Amino acid sequence: MYRIAVLPGDGIGREIIPVAVHILKRTADLFRLNLQIEYGLISEEAYAREGHPLPPSTLTLCQNSVAVLLGAVGSPEMDRLPPELRPERAALLPLRKELGLYANFRPVKIFPELIPASPLKKEIIENVDLVVIRELTGGLYFGEKSRVKTAEGEEIASDLLAYSTMEIRRILHFAFTVARQRRQKLTSVDKANVLTSSQLWRETAEELSQDYPEVVLEHMYVDNCAMQLVKNPAQFDVIVTENMFGDILTDQASVLNGSLGMLPSASLGGETGLFEPAHGSAPDIAGQDIANPIAAILSTALLFRYSLQHEAAAQAIEAAVARVLAAGYRTPDLYTEGTTRVGTEEMGALVARFLTAG
């Protein structure tokens, strides 16, 4: 029996998560896995019912589960609250911290059928197969924050960017291990020419590289990395970077495949894994049956791979998605001339139809 916590969240999260859960159950049935799926509240609905975006009951549920499947958080209603009660700060970040999820794993692999939907030329993206590993529980997002007024009436806001050697070493260990299992190239992204924290990051990477002689380590400034993701993304195998840089770079990398709706993610490091699409709640399209559920579906594949240790199930989901795309079906974000436009629910039904155990 594997307990899975499901947190639909806000906006399109409430549309894509039922689709992803359907694929989760269908895959479990195919491979005869016994799942116990339990739902929890987070963000807007949690605040309305419990008075906080991350109530204790939700945290307890997640801590007692082998994996968490999360939709998305963020809504216009929650944006009216004080910063300390907004879901990104009061729910998502504490959930990652409490579960010990220091490593975010985001794979970007080009589906040949989606090349026409990409803003980049075919020859630039056709061989892209990379992973971005983002440190998830340190840096600016978790550093000390302050807003003070001076005697002259000016307001000064600050966020502390701090990393310890331990935090840097553990995410680099994770990244080196992943690179060793892939094409054995690791690009460490920093801003060591101006940031003291990046200087420690780079020095630690150099020191740790001695433990992984088979992995080629290169360093790259974050601004150059952003440019290279557009100019020559196929050069990358594994990218590792700090929290904010990783947040920005992975959103940029998602568009290589044509849409942020294609990018899954796994947050790892603790006993419980957290799996979620990389996109946000997209309130502007919520409730219209047009959101792309593939990132959420592919996140369930990562759930089978990393939390349930079932590679065959993960590959079955990924193969089903590939078959649906090869058959020409697209949600509106990926639609191009000559393909067939489908909605959120229909895309999920198609993936389920193409899902097989062999």
N, C-alpha and C positions, 0 to 999 in steps of 0.2 A: 504494500500500500504506500503510495507516494502522495503526500498532501501538497497541493498546489494552491497558493493564495492568488486570487484574481482581484485586481483593483482597476475597474474600468476608467475611473477618473472623470475628466471633463471633455466637453466638445465632442470631437470625432472619436475620442476614446470609447465612448458609449456605443459607437457603431462598429468600430473595427475589432474591439475585444470579443464581442459575441461571435464574430467570424473566426477569430483566432482560436477561441475556445472550442468551436465546432471542429476545427482541424486538429486541435490537441486531443479531443476525445476520439475522433475518427482514427487518428494515428495510434493512440493507445489501444483501441480495439483491434486494429490490424496486427499489432505486435503483442497482444495479450498482456498489456500492462495495466495494473490496477491503480487508477488515479482517484484521489479524493479531492474534489475541487470545492473550495470555499471562497466566498466573496467577502470583500471588506470595503470600507468607506475610506475615501481619501479626497482631499481638496474641497470643492464647493459643497458637495452633498454631505461630507463629513462635518464641515463647518456648520451647515444648516442644522444638522441633527445632534452633533456632539459639542459644538462650540469651538472646535479646533480642526485644522486641515489634516492633522495626523493624530487621531484619537488613540489612547493606549490600547484599545481592543484591536485596532488594525496592526499596530506594531507587534503585539503579542502573536497575532495570527501569522504575520510574516516570519517572526522568529521561530515559530513552531512548524514552519513549512520547509520543504526541500527546495522550493523555488517560488518566485513571485512573478506573475505576468501582469504588467502595468500598461495601461492605455496611454494617457497623457494628462498633464495637469496644467491649469491656467484658464481663467475665464474673465470676461469683462467685469463681472460682479465681484470677483475676488481682487481685482486690480484696485478696487476702491478702498480696500482695507489697508491698515498701516503695514509698512514693509515687513515687519516681524511676523505678520499673520498671512502673508501671501504664500500660496502653496509651494512655489519654487523654493522659497527660503524656509518655510515652516514645516513642510512635509517631505519634499523630495530630497533635499540635502540631509536632514536628520535621518531619514530612512536609510540612505546609503551609509551614513556614519554609524548608526546603531547596528546595522547588519555587517559592518566591517568590509564593505565593498569598495576597495581602493583601486580596482583595475577595471576600466571600461574597455571592452573589446568590440570594435566596429569593423566588420569586413566589407570591402568594396570590391565586388567582382562584376565585370561587365557581362550582361546577357547580350549575345550577338543580336538578338531580335530588337533590342532597345536602342541600338546605335542611332537609328534615325531620330529618336526622341532626345538625344543628347545635344546640348548646345555646342559641343566640340566636334571636330572632324573625326571621321572614322579612323584614320591613320594615327591619331593621337591616343585614342581610348581603346582600340580593339583588343589590346593585350594587357589591359589593366587588371591586376589581381593583387590587392594590397589589404593590409590591416592597419588600422590606427588604434593604438593602445594609449588611453588617456588616464592619467592619475586622477582619482575621483574624490578624494576626501581631504585634500589639502589645498594650499594656494589661496588666491584672492577670495574665492567663494566661501572659505571657512575661516579666513583671517579676521582679526579684530576690526570692528567697524566703528566709525564715529562721525558725528556731525555736530560741530560747535560753531557758535557765533562769536565773532571778535567784538571788541569794544566799539569798533567803527560800524558794526552792523553787518559786516560781511559774514557769509557762512562758508565754513571749510568742511568738506567731506573727505574721508579717507578710508581705504581698505588695505589691510596689511597682507602683503604677499610673503608668506613664510613657509619654508620647507626644512625638515630635519633630514639628516643623513639617512636615518632609518626609513623615512617615507620614500626618499629617492631610491635607495637601494632595493626596496621590495618591489617597486613598480618596474625598475630596470631588470631585476631578476626575472620577473614575469615576462617582460618583453624579450629578453635574450632567449628564454626558454621557447617562446613562440617562434622566434626567428630561427632557432636551431631546428625546429620541426618543419620549417617551410624552405625558403630558398637561401637562408643563412646570410641575410643582409638586414642590418638594423640601422635606421636613421633616427638619431636622437635630435629632437628639435628644441631649441632654446633661444634665448636672446642674451647670450653671455657677454656680448660687447657692451651692454649697459646695465644688466640686472645682476646683482650679487647672488640672488637665489639661483640664477641660471649658471653662474660660474661654479657654484657648488654642484649643481646638477651635472655639468660637463666633466668636472674633475672626478665625480663619483662614477660616471659612465666609463671613463677611461680606466679607472682602477678596476672596476668590475669586469671589464672586457677581458682581463687576463684569465678569468675563470671560464671564458667561452671562446677559446682560440679559433674554433671553426666558424664563428660568426664575424662577418666583416662589419665593423662599426664605423659610421660616418656621422659627423655633426653638421647641422644645418640651422641657420637662423630662421625664425618663424616667418619673417616676411618673404625670404627667399623660398621657403617651403610652400607658402601660399601661391607664389608665382609658378613654381615647378609643378604643382598639382594641376595647373591649367596648361602649362607648356609641354611637360613630359611626365605625366603621371605613371607611365609604365616603368619608370626607373625605380619605383618604390616597391619594397617587399613588406617590411614592418616599420611603421613609424611609432615612436614613443615620445610623449611630451607631457607637460604639466596640464593642470586642470583647465584653465581658461583657453590656452592655445588649442588644446584638444577639442574643446567645445566648438570653437570657430572652424578649425580645419576639417572636422568631420562633417559639418554641415556643408562646407564647400565641396568636399569629396563626394558627397551623396549625389550631387547634380551630375557627376560624370555618367551615372546610369540613367539620367533623364529626370529624376524626381527624388525629393527627400522621402517620398513615400515608399522608396525601395530599400531604405537603409535600416537593418535591424541592429540591435545591440545587446550585449550581455555584460552585466556588472558582476564581477567576481572577486573572490578574495576571502569571503567568509564561508560559513557552513551553508548559508542560503544564497542562491543566485537570484539576481533580479534581471528580468528580460523585458525589453520594451522597444518599440520603434523609436528611432532617433528624432522623429518629427514632434511637433507640439500639438496642442489641442485644436488648432485651426478653427476657432469659433465662427469665422466667416462662411465656412462651408458645412458646418455641423447640421445634421438633420436632413441633408439633401440626397443622401445615398450616392455620393460621388467620391467620397474619400477612398484613397488607395489602401487596402488592407494588407498588401503584400509584405510591408516591413514588419507588421505585427505577426503575420504568418511565419515569416522567416525567423522572427525572434523565438517562435515556438520550436523551430528546428534547433536553434542554439540551446534552448531549454533541454531538449532531449539529449543533445550532445554533451553539455557540460554539467547539468545537474542530475540527469538520470543516467548518464554514461551509456547512452544507447545510440551509437553511430548510425546503425541501419535505419532507425526511425528518422533521424535528422536528415539523412540523405534522401529518404523517401519524400519528405516534405519539399526539399529543395528541388528534387527531380519533378515533382508535380507542378511546382511554380514554373519551372523551365518549360514544361510541356504546354501549359496554358499560354504562356507568352509566345511560344513557337507556333501555336495554333492561331495567333493573331488577336487575342483578346486584350483589351486595354481599358483601364479606368481613365477618366478625362485628362488627368495630369500627364498621361503617357500617350494619348491618342495622336496618331498621325494618319495621313491619308492611306487608305487601303487596309486599315485595321478595323476591328469591331469594338465599338464602345460598349462597355458594361458598367453597372453600378457596383457599389460596395458588396452587397449581399450576393449578387450574381458572380462576382469574381471569387468570392469564398466558396460558392457552390461548385464552380468550375474546378478549383484546386482540389476540393474534396472528391470530385468525380475522377480526376486524373491521378488520385493518390492510390498507390499500390504498394504491397509489401515486397514485391520482387522486381 
